[in-house]
């Protein structure tokens, strides 16, 4: 029974032990270059055999935030993605970022009634309105249809400028 518990502890420990910086960086969420900087600062968990015990490294990082080097992780792809995610979170909290779904809903709210009116004017009214008119008078009717669309566009633009 005791050996079974020891094996379970070993298996748990092995899940956080890696043989490469690439694997450890994926597990910890930092770039391999940053992990090498942490190793050079003197963090425990980097064995001479080349194994990296991520649990020990992570604990040291949490216990010694002042000893951590300045992260260079923004220079690699993983870091760029992390920076992008943080910028998006900040923009969303500050109200500078709007979800696509909200934009689509707003456009439907603004344009649905206008498009219904334009459809009515072009399909139902247009033939009878321009039947006996000359070209300038037909253009005046078309201008009214255009003005409806333009007004809806202006309203949508004003809503998103604030």
DRENFI-620312 format. One record per atom (N, C-alpha, C): residue number from 1; residue in one letter; atom name; x, y, z. Coordinates in Angstrom, 3 decimals. Layout:
- i	aa	at	xx	yy	zz
- NUM	A	CA	X	Y	Z
...
This chain:
- i	aa	at	xx	yy	zz
- 1	X	N	0.821	-1.193	0.000
- 1	X	CA	0.000	0.000	0.000
- 1	X	C	0.865	1.257	0.000
- 2	X	N	1.948	1.230	0.798
- 2	X	CA	2.818	2.396	0.871
- 2	X	C	3.515	2.644	-0.462
- 3	X	N	3.915	1.578	-1.141
- 3	X	CA	4.576	1.765	-2.432
- 3	X	C	3.622	2.362	-3.461
- 4	X	N	2.350	2.040	-3.343
- 4	X	CA	1.360	2.604	-4.251
- 4	X	C	1.257	4.120	-4.054
- 5	X	N	1.255	4.551	-2.780
- 5	X	CA	1.207	5.991	-2.491
- 5	X	C	2.472	6.684	-2.985
- 6	X	N	3.629	6.048	-2.815
- 6	X	CA	4.880	6.626	-3.308
- 6	X	C	4.851	6.776	-4.820
- 7	X	N	4.330	5.763	-5.520
- 7	X	CA	4.235	5.843	-6.985
- 7	X	C	3.316	6.972	-7.415
- 8	X	N	2.222	7.159	-6.658
- 8	X	CA	1.312	8.241	-7.000
- 8	X	C	2.001	9.588	-6.824
- 9	X	N	2.762	9.737	-5.754
- 9	X	CA	3.498	10.983	-5.530
- 9	X	C	4.531	11.197	-6.623
- 10	X	N	5.226	10.149	-7.021
- 10	X	CA	6.219	10.260	-8.087
- 10	X	C	5.556	10.683	-9.401
- 11	X	N	4.397	10.077	-9.694
- 11	X	CA	3.700	10.415	-10.935
- 11	X	C	3.248	11.870	-10.922
- 12	X	N	2.781	12.359	-9.770
- 12	X	CA	2.392	13.762	-9.680
- 12	X	C	3.590	14.661	-9.904
- 13	X	N	4.705	14.290	-9.292
- 13	X	CA	5.908	15.096	-9.422
- 13	X	C	6.421	15.062	-10.858
- 14	X	N	6.336	13.934	-11.508
- 14	X	CA	6.827	13.806	-12.879
- 14	X	C	6.033	14.658	-13.860
- 15	X	N	4.782	14.940	-13.557
- 15	X	CA	3.969	15.742	-14.464
- 15	X	C	4.495	17.166	-14.595
- 16	X	N	5.259	17.614	-13.602
- 16	X	CA	5.791	18.976	-13.677
- 16	X	C	7.298	18.993	-13.920
- 17	X	N	7.882	17.862	-14.261
- 17	X	CA	9.307	17.783	-14.550
- 17	X	C	9.485	17.546	-16.046
- 18	X	N	10.295	18.404	-16.675
- 18	X	CA	10.496	18.321	-18.114
- 18	X	C	11.984	18.283	-18.442
- 19	X	N	12.283	17.791	-19.626
- 19	X	CA	13.685	17.656	-20.031
- 19	X	C	14.116	18.747	-20.996
- 20	X	N	13.206	19.641	-21.369
- 20	X	CA	13.598	20.707	-22.293
- 20	X	C	12.977	22.029	-21.853
- 21	X	N	13.624	23.103	-22.259
- 21	X	CA	13.103	24.433	-21.954
- 21	X	C	11.805	24.690	-22.709
- 22	X	N	11.688	24.130	-23.904
- 22	X	CA	10.481	24.333	-24.703
- 22	X	C	9.267	23.742	-23.988
- 23	X	N	9.400	22.517	-23.487
- 23	X	CA	8.279	21.880	-22.795
- 23	X	C	7.960	22.601	-21.489
- 24	X	N	8.985	22.991	-20.762
- 24	X	CA	8.770	23.709	-19.505
- 24	X	C	8.124	25.067	-19.759
- 25	X	N	8.505	25.719	-20.852
- 25	X	CA	7.927	27.036	-21.149
- 25	X	C	6.449	26.924	-21.473
- 26	X	N	6.053	25.857	-22.156
- 26	X	CA	4.636	25.651	-22.445
- 26	X	C	3.876	25.411	-21.142
- 27	X	N	4.446	24.615	-20.266
- 27	X	CA	3.798	24.296	-18.994
- 27	X	C	3.655	25.545	-18.119
- 28	X	N	4.698	26.361	-18.039
- 28	X	CA	4.692	27.544	-17.178
- 28	X	C	4.061	28.767	-17.834
- 29	X	N	4.051	28.806	-19.154
- 29	X	CA	3.468	29.951	-19.847
- 29	X	C	4.431	31.090	-20.086
- 30	X	N	5.723	30.812	-20.051
- 30	X	CA	6.751	31.818	-20.329
- 30	X	C	7.610	31.336	-21.487
- 31	X	N	8.346	32.243	-22.084
- 31	X	CA	9.204	31.866	-23.196
- 31	X	C	10.430	31.106	-22.692
- 32	X	N	11.014	30.274	-23.529
- 32	X	CA	12.239	29.567	-23.122
- 32	X	C	13.369	30.534	-22.747
- 33	X	N	13.481	31.657	-23.442
- 33	X	CA	14.522	32.632	-23.128
- 33	X	C	14.342	33.195	-21.717
- 34	X	N	13.094	33.453	-21.334
- 34	X	CA	12.818	33.973	-19.999
- 34	X	C	13.172	32.928	-18.940
- 35	X	N	12.852	31.661	-19.211
- 35	X	CA	13.216	30.601	-18.259
- 35	X	C	14.726	30.489	-18.112
- 36	X	N	15.458	30.686	-19.202
- 36	X	CA	16.926	30.660	-19.120
- 36	X	C	17.431	31.825	-18.279
- 37	X	N	16.791	32.968	-18.385
- 37	X	CA	17.166	34.106	-17.551
- 37	X	C	16.903	33.803	-16.085
- 38	X	N	15.794	33.145	-15.806
- 38	X	CA	15.476	32.780	-14.426
- 38	X	C	16.523	31.801	-13.888
- 39	X	N	16.903	30.843	-14.726
- 39	X	CA	17.947	29.894	-14.327
- 39	X	C	19.244	30.629	-14.013
- 40	X	N	19.609	31.597	-14.866
- 40	X	CA	20.861	32.333	-14.680
- 40	X	C	20.844	33.199	-13.418
- 41	X	N	19.639	33.626	-12.991
- 41	X	CA	19.524	34.415	-11.770
- 41	X	C	19.763	33.532	-10.551
- 42	X	N	19.554	32.226	-10.694
- 42	X	CA	19.833	31.311	-9.590
- 42	X	C	18.621	30.610	-9.035
- 43	X	N	17.571	30.523	-9.806
- 43	X	CA	16.368	29.849	-9.330
- 43	X	C	16.612	28.351	-9.194
- 44	X	N	16.084	27.727	-8.140
- 44	X	CA	16.198	26.273	-8.020
- 44	X	C	15.228	25.585	-8.979
- 45	X	N	15.448	24.310	-9.181
- 45	X	CA	14.562	23.537	-10.048
- 45	X	C	15.202	23.199	-11.378
- 46	X	N	16.339	23.805	-11.678
- 46	X	CA	17.064	23.502	-12.910
- 46	X	C	18.200	22.545	-12.549
- 47	X	N	18.011	21.256	-12.791
- 47	X	CA	18.989	20.233	-12.406
- 47	X	C	20.139	20.181	-13.403
- 48	X	N	21.271	19.705	-12.942
- 48	X	CA	22.446	19.566	-13.812
- 48	X	C	22.207	18.540	-14.914
- 49	X	N	21.288	17.611	-14.659
- 49	X	CA	20.993	16.579	-15.663
- 49	X	C	20.183	17.136	-16.826
- 50	X	N	19.742	18.384	-16.723
- 50	X	CA	18.966	19.000	-17.793
- 50	X	C	17.471	18.984	-17.527
- 51	X	N	17.060	18.374	-16.442
- 51	X	CA	15.640	18.349	-16.101
- 51	X	C	15.245	19.652	-15.415
- 52	X	N	14.003	20.034	-15.664
- 52	X	CA	13.477	21.264	-15.080
- 52	X	C	12.233	20.897	-14.287
- 53	X	N	12.272	21.148	-12.990
- 53	X	CA	11.125	20.881	-12.125
- 53	X	C	10.291	22.167	-12.067
- 54	X	N	9.236	22.202	-12.845
- 54	X	CA	8.441	23.423	-12.987
- 54	X	C	7.741	23.815	-11.694
- 55	X	N	7.378	22.853	-10.879
- 55	X	CA	6.720	23.189	-9.608
- 55	X	C	7.668	23.984	-8.721
- 56	X	N	8.928	23.581	-8.676
- 56	X	CA	9.922	24.288	-7.859
- 56	X	C	10.205	25.666	-8.455
- 57	X	N	10.338	25.716	-9.765
- 57	X	CA	10.601	26.994	-10.433
- 57	X	C	9.453	27.964	-10.205
- 58	X	N	8.220	27.482	-10.361
- 58	X	CA	7.050	28.343	-10.190
- 58	X	C	6.956	28.855	-8.753
- 59	X	N	7.201	27.973	-7.789
- 59	X	CA	7.159	28.384	-6.387
- 59	X	C	8.218	29.460	-6.123
- 60	X	N	9.426	29.272	-6.668
- 60	X	CA	10.485	30.264	-6.483
- 60	X	C	10.084	31.595	-7.119
- 61	X	N	9.479	31.548	-8.287
- 61	X	CA	9.053	32.781	-8.968
- 61	X	C	8.018	33.532	-8.138
- 62	X	N	7.088	32.792	-7.535
- 62	X	CA	6.065	33.442	-6.715
- 62	X	C	6.640	33.983	-5.418
- 63	X	N	7.623	33.296	-4.856
- 63	X	CA	8.225	33.726	-3.599
- 63	X	C	9.238	34.857	-3.779
- 64	X	N	9.806	35.006	-4.973
- 64	X	CA	10.872	35.990	-5.210
- 64	X	C	10.574	36.888	-6.416
- 65	X	N	9.504	37.648	-6.375
- 65	X	CA	9.177	38.471	-7.553
- 65	X	C	10.200	39.566	-7.834
- 66	X	N	10.912	40.011	-6.795
- 66	X	CA	11.896	41.077	-7.009
- 66	X	C	13.168	40.564	-7.673
- 67	X	N	13.433	39.273	-7.569
- 67	X	CA	14.635	38.701	-8.173
- 67	X	C	14.430	38.317	-9.629
- 68	X	N	13.184	38.358	-10.083
- 68	X	CA	12.908	37.978	-11.473
- 68	X	C	13.538	38.988	-12.423
- 69	X	N	14.123	38.520	-13.507
- 69	X	CA	14.675	39.447	-14.501
- 69	X	C	13.554	40.146	-15.249
- 70	X	N	13.897	41.223	-15.898
- 70	X	CA	12.926	41.915	-16.731
- 70	X	C	12.545	40.974	-17.863
- 71	X	N	11.270	40.715	-18.035
- 71	X	CA	10.886	39.721	-19.032
- 71	X	C	11.206	40.164	-20.451
- 72	X	N	11.803	39.268	-21.198
- 72	X	CA	12.036	39.532	-22.614
- 72	X	C	11.017	38.758	-23.446
- 73	X	N	9.985	38.258	-22.749
- 73	X	CA	9.054	37.389	-23.437
- 73	X	C	8.201	38.117	-24.466
- 74	X	N	8.217	39.440	-24.471
- 74	X	CA	7.439	40.150	-25.487
- 74	X	C	8.099	40.042	-26.859
- 75	X	N	9.344	39.553	-26.908
- 75	X	CA	10.055	39.493	-28.175
- 75	X	C	9.735	38.245	-28.985
- 76	X	N	9.161	37.228	-28.378
- 76	X	CA	8.849	36.014	-29.128
- 76	X	C	7.342	35.921	-29.373
- 77	X	N	6.926	34.938	-30.132
- 77	X	CA	5.515	34.816	-30.524
- 77	X	C	4.601	34.574	-29.336
- 78	X	N	5.040	33.738	-28.404
- 78	X	CA	4.239	33.467	-27.222
- 78	X	C	4.032	34.751	-26.422
- 79	X	N	5.066	35.539	-26.284
- 79	X	CA	4.970	36.802	-25.567
- 79	X	C	4.106	37.819	-26.282
- 80	X	N	4.226	37.870	-27.599
- 80	X	CA	3.396	38.793	-28.369
- 80	X	C	1.916	38.464	-28.193
- 81	X	N	1.607	37.182	-28.182
- 81	X	CA	0.214	36.775	-28.001
- 81	X	C	-0.275	37.129	-26.598
- 82	X	N	0.583	36.949	-25.607
- 82	X	CA	0.217	37.299	-24.231
- 82	X	C	-0.001	38.809	-24.109
- 83	X	N	0.880	39.601	-24.713
- 83	X	CA	0.736	41.057	-24.687
- 83	X	C	-0.552	41.483	-25.384
- 84	X	N	-0.838	40.883	-26.522
- 84	X	CA	-2.063	41.187	-27.267
- 84	X	C	-3.299	40.880	-26.420
- 85	X	N	-3.285	39.754	-25.720
- 85	X	CA	-4.406	39.362	-24.862
- 85	X	C	-4.573	40.364	-23.719
- 86	X	N	-3.467	40.815	-23.132
- 86	X	CA	-3.548	41.792	-22.042
- 86	X	C	-4.051	43.138	-22.544
- 87	X	N	-3.603	43.559	-23.719
- 87	X	CA	-4.079	44.820	-24.289
- 87	X	C	-5.575	44.758	-24.558
- 88	X	N	-6.035	43.628	-25.108
- 88	X	CA	-7.471	43.485	-25.378
- 88	X	C	-8.274	43.524	-24.091
- 89	X	N	-7.775	42.866	-23.043
- 89	X	CA	-8.478	42.874	-21.757
- 89	X	C	-8.550	44.297	-21.204
- 90	X	N	-7.451	45.042	-21.295
- 90	X	CA	-7.445	46.427	-20.821
- 90	X	C	-8.402	47.292	-21.631
- 91	X	N	-8.374	47.147	-22.947
- 91	X	CA	-9.265	47.935	-23.797
- 91	X	C	-10.722	47.608	-23.508
- 92	X	N	-11.014	46.338	-23.275
- 92	X	CA	-12.396	45.945	-22.982
- 92	X	C	-12.852	46.542	-21.653
- 93	X	N	-11.979	46.513	-20.636
- 93	X	CA	-12.327	47.079	-19.334
- 93	X	C	-12.539	48.588	-19.418
- 94	X	N	-11.784	49.266	-20.285
- 94	X	CA	-11.898	50.719	-20.420
- 94	X	C	-13.007	51.130	-21.378
- 95	X	N	-13.687	50.171	-21.976
- 95	X	CA	-14.785	50.481	-22.887
- 95	X	C	-14.337	50.868	-24.278
- 96	X	N	-13.079	50.589	-24.617
- 96	X	CA	-12.575	50.933	-25.949
- 96	X	C	-12.782	49.802	-26.947
- 97	X	N	-13.137	48.634	-26.451
- 97	X	CA	-13.305	47.467	-27.302
- 97	X	C	-14.769	47.046	-27.245
- 98	X	N	-15.363	46.804	-28.395
- 98	X	CA	-16.764	46.433	-28.465
- 98	X	C	-16.870	45.069	-29.139
- 99	X	N	-17.726	44.222	-28.604
- 99	X	CA	-17.906	42.906	-29.177
- 99	X	C	-18.581	43.010	-30.538
- 100	X	N	-18.195	42.127	-31.459
- 100	X	CA	-18.769	42.128	-32.797
- 100	X	C	-20.278	41.917	-32.750
- 101	X	N	-20.734	41.099	-31.833
- 101	X	CA	-22.163	40.815	-31.722
- 101	X	C	-22.949	42.085	-31.405
- 102	X	N	-22.411	42.932	-30.522
- 102	X	CA	-23.088	44.182	-30.184
- 102	X	C	-23.125	45.130	-31.376
- 103	X	N	-22.052	45.155	-32.149
- 103	X	CA	-22.017	46.004	-33.344
- 103	X	C	-23.063	45.530	-34.341
- 104	X	N	-23.112	44.229	-34.566
- 104	X	CA	-24.082	43.682	-35.508
- 104	X	C	-25.510	43.962	-35.054
- 105	X	N	-25.788	43.807	-33.769
- 105	X	CA	-27.120	44.095	-33.242
- 105	X	C	-27.489	45.555	-33.443
- 106	X	N	-26.520	46.440	-33.204
- 106	X	CA	-26.786	47.865	-33.347
- 106	X	C	-27.082	48.231	-34.806
- 107	X	N	-26.306	47.651	-35.738
- 107	X	CA	-26.567	47.927	-37.151
- 107	X	C	-27.944	47.420	-37.563
- 108	X	N	-28.328	46.261	-37.074
- 108	X	CA	-29.662	45.749	-37.403
- 108	X	C	-30.737	46.652	-36.818
- 109	X	N	-30.517	47.132	-35.606
- 109	X	CA	-31.484	48.014	-34.967
- 109	X	C	-31.670	49.302	-35.758
- 110	X	N	-30.573	49.844	-36.278
- 110	X	CA	-30.636	51.102	-37.011
- 110	X	C	-31.163	50.897	-38.430
- 111	X	N	-30.652	49.878	-39.115
- 111	X	CA	-30.954	49.746	-40.542
- 111	X	C	-32.204	48.934	-40.869
- 112	X	N	-32.684	48.080	-39.977
- 112	X	CA	-33.847	47.249	-40.302
- 112	X	C	-35.068	48.080	-40.687
- 113	X	N	-35.465	49.093	-39.888
- 113	X	CA	-36.635	49.887	-40.288
- 113	X	C	-36.404	50.674	-41.585
- 114	X	N	-35.194	51.168	-41.752
- 114	X	CA	-34.890	51.944	-42.961
- 114	X	C	-34.949	51.050	-44.187
- 115	X	N	-34.379	49.865	-44.092
- 115	X	CA	-34.404	48.947	-45.238
- 115	X	C	-35.824	48.511	-45.567
- 116	X	N	-36.657	48.342	-44.558
- 116	X	CA	-38.062	47.996	-44.821
- 116	X	C	-38.752	49.130	-45.568
- 117	X	N	-38.476	50.357	-45.152
- 117	X	CA	-39.084	51.517	-45.834
- 117	X	C	-38.560	51.665	-47.260
- 118	X	N	-37.250	51.459	-47.456
- 118	X	CA	-36.671	51.549	-48.796
- 118	X	C	-37.258	50.466	-49.691
- 119	X	N	-37.416	49.272	-49.156
- 119	X	CA	-38.018	48.190	-49.942
- 119	X	C	-39.435	48.559	-50.360
- 120	X	N	-40.204	49.106	-49.425
- 120	X	CA	-41.562	49.513	-49.748
- 120	X	C	-41.573	50.587	-50.835
- 121	X	N	-40.682	51.552	-50.719
- 121	X	CA	-40.645	52.641	-51.690
- 121	X	C	-40.219	52.151	-53.076
- 122	X	N	-39.223	51.274	-53.145
- 122	X	CA	-38.713	50.841	-54.443
- 122	X	C	-39.585	49.783	-55.113
- 123	X	N	-40.109	48.854	-54.332
- 123	X	CA	-40.861	47.749	-54.940
- 123	X	C	-42.334	48.094	-55.115
- 124	X	N	-42.951	48.685	-54.100
- 124	X	CA	-44.391	48.936	-54.166
- 124	X	C	-44.739	50.311	-54.743
- 125	X	N	-44.018	51.342	-54.336
- 125	X	CA	-44.400	52.696	-54.725
- 125	X	C	-43.746	53.169	-56.021
- 126	X	N	-42.551	52.728	-56.282
- 126	X	CA	-41.777	53.257	-57.403
- 126	X	C	-42.507	53.187	-58.749
- 127	X	N	-43.056	52.032	-59.130
- 127	X	CA	-43.702	51.989	-60.456
- 127	X	C	-44.831	53.007	-60.609
- 128	X	N	-45.671	53.145	-59.563
- 128	X	CA	-46.793	54.080	-59.692
- 128	X	C	-46.346	55.530	-59.537
- 129	X	N	-45.328	55.787	-58.747
- 129	X	CA	-44.869	57.166	-58.520
- 129	X	C	-44.182	57.756	-59.745
- 130	X	N	-43.439	56.965	-60.493
- 130	X	CA	-42.670	57.507	-61.613
- 130	X	C	-43.300	57.198	-62.967
- 131	X	N	-44.481	56.602	-62.956
- 131	X	CA	-45.096	56.181	-64.223
- 131	X	C	-45.289	57.348	-65.191
- 132	X	N	-45.809	58.450	-64.754
- 132	X	CA	-46.064	59.564	-65.670
- 132	X	C	-45.091	60.716	-65.515
- 133	X	N	-44.022	60.522	-64.754
- 133	X	CA	-43.092	61.614	-64.482
- 133	X	C	-41.982	61.684	-65.524
- 134	X	N	-41.448	62.886	-65.658
- 134	X	CA	-40.274	63.032	-66.506
- 134	X	C	-39.024	62.646	-65.705
- 135	X	N	-37.874	62.651	-66.330
- 135	X	CA	-36.626	62.181	-65.705
- 135	X	C	-36.272	62.993	-64.459
- 136	X	N	-36.289	64.329	-64.467
- 136	X	CA	-35.936	65.071	-63.248
- 136	X	C	-36.852	64.739	-62.065
- 137	X	N	-38.125	64.550	-62.311
- 137	X	CA	-39.051	64.223	-61.224
- 137	X	C	-38.770	62.810	-60.684
- 138	X	N	-38.416	61.865	-61.536
- 138	X	CA	-38.069	60.511	-61.101
- 138	X	C	-36.794	60.543	-60.263
- 139	X	N	-35.877	61.418	-60.647
- 139	X	CA	-34.646	61.562	-59.862
- 139	X	C	-34.941	62.113	-58.472
- 140	X	N	-35.901	63.013	-58.363
- 140	X	CA	-36.282	63.552	-57.051
- 140	X	C	-36.794	62.430	-56.145
- 141	X	N	-37.584	61.512	-56.708
- 141	X	CA	-38.078	60.379	-55.925
- 141	X	C	-36.906	59.485	-55.492
- 142	X	N	-35.985	59.219	-56.395
- 142	X	CA	-34.809	58.403	-56.061
- 142	X	C	-33.971	59.093	-54.986
- 143	X	N	-33.903	60.415	-55.025
- 143	X	CA	-33.147	61.170	-54.026
- 143	X	C	-33.759	60.993	-52.646
- 144	X	N	-35.085	60.918	-52.550
- 144	X	CA	-35.743	60.680	-51.263
- 144	X	C	-35.357	59.315	-50.696
- 145	X	N	-35.285	58.309	-51.557
- 145	X	CA	-34.873	56.968	-51.124
- 145	X	C	-33.427	57.016	-50.633
- 146	X	N	-32.582	57.666	-51.387
- 146	X	CA	-31.166	57.797	-51.014
- 146	X	C	-31.016	58.531	-49.683
- 147	X	N	-31.794	59.582	-49.465
- 147	X	CA	-31.720	60.354	-48.228
- 147	X	C	-32.092	59.510	-47.009
- 148	X	N	-33.047	58.609	-47.165
- 148	X	CA	-33.402	57.708	-46.062
- 148	X	C	-32.209	56.835	-45.658
- 149	X	N	-31.528	56.274	-46.647
- 149	X	CA	-30.369	55.415	-46.381
- 149	X	C	-29.246	56.231	-45.762
- 150	X	N	-29.001	57.411	-46.287
- 150	X	CA	-27.939	58.271	-45.778
- 150	X	C	-28.202	58.695	-44.340
- 151	X	N	-29.430	58.992	-43.996
- 151	X	CA	-29.762	59.384	-42.627
- 151	X	C	-29.517	58.227	-41.645
- 152	X	N	-29.859	57.014	-42.051
- 152	X	CA	-29.599	55.849	-41.194
- 152	X	C	-28.091	55.654	-41.015
- 153	X	N	-27.340	55.873	-42.060
- 153	X	CA	-25.882	55.756	-41.978
- 153	X	C	-25.314	56.784	-41.013
- 154	X	N	-25.769	58.015	-41.109
- 154	X	CA	-25.295	59.076	-40.201
- 154	X	C	-25.605	58.734	-38.744
- 155	X	N	-26.800	58.207	-38.502
- 155	X	CA	-27.189	57.826	-37.140
- 155	X	C	-26.261	56.737	-36.593
- 156	X	N	-25.940	55.751	-37.439
- 156	X	CA	-25.042	54.673	-37.009
- 156	X	C	-23.643	55.219	-36.713
- 157	X	N	-23.167	56.118	-37.552
- 157	X	CA	-21.840	56.698	-37.339
- 157	X	C	-21.799	57.498	-36.044
- 158	X	N	-22.823	58.277	-35.763
- 158	X	CA	-22.866	59.081	-34.536
- 158	X	C	-22.878	58.200	-33.292
- 159	X	N	-23.544	57.047	-33.366
- 159	X	CA	-23.597	56.157	-32.207
- 159	X	C	-22.230	55.574	-31.884
- 160	X	N	-21.399	55.340	-32.893
- 160	X	CA	-20.108	54.704	-32.650
- 160	X	C	-18.975	55.700	-32.472
- 161	X	N	-19.252	57.005	-32.638
- 161	X	CA	-18.210	58.010	-32.412
- 161	X	C	-18.070	58.352	-30.941
- 162	X	N	-19.082	58.104	-30.143
- 162	X	CA	-19.017	58.463	-28.724
- 162	X	C	-18.360	57.390	-27.914
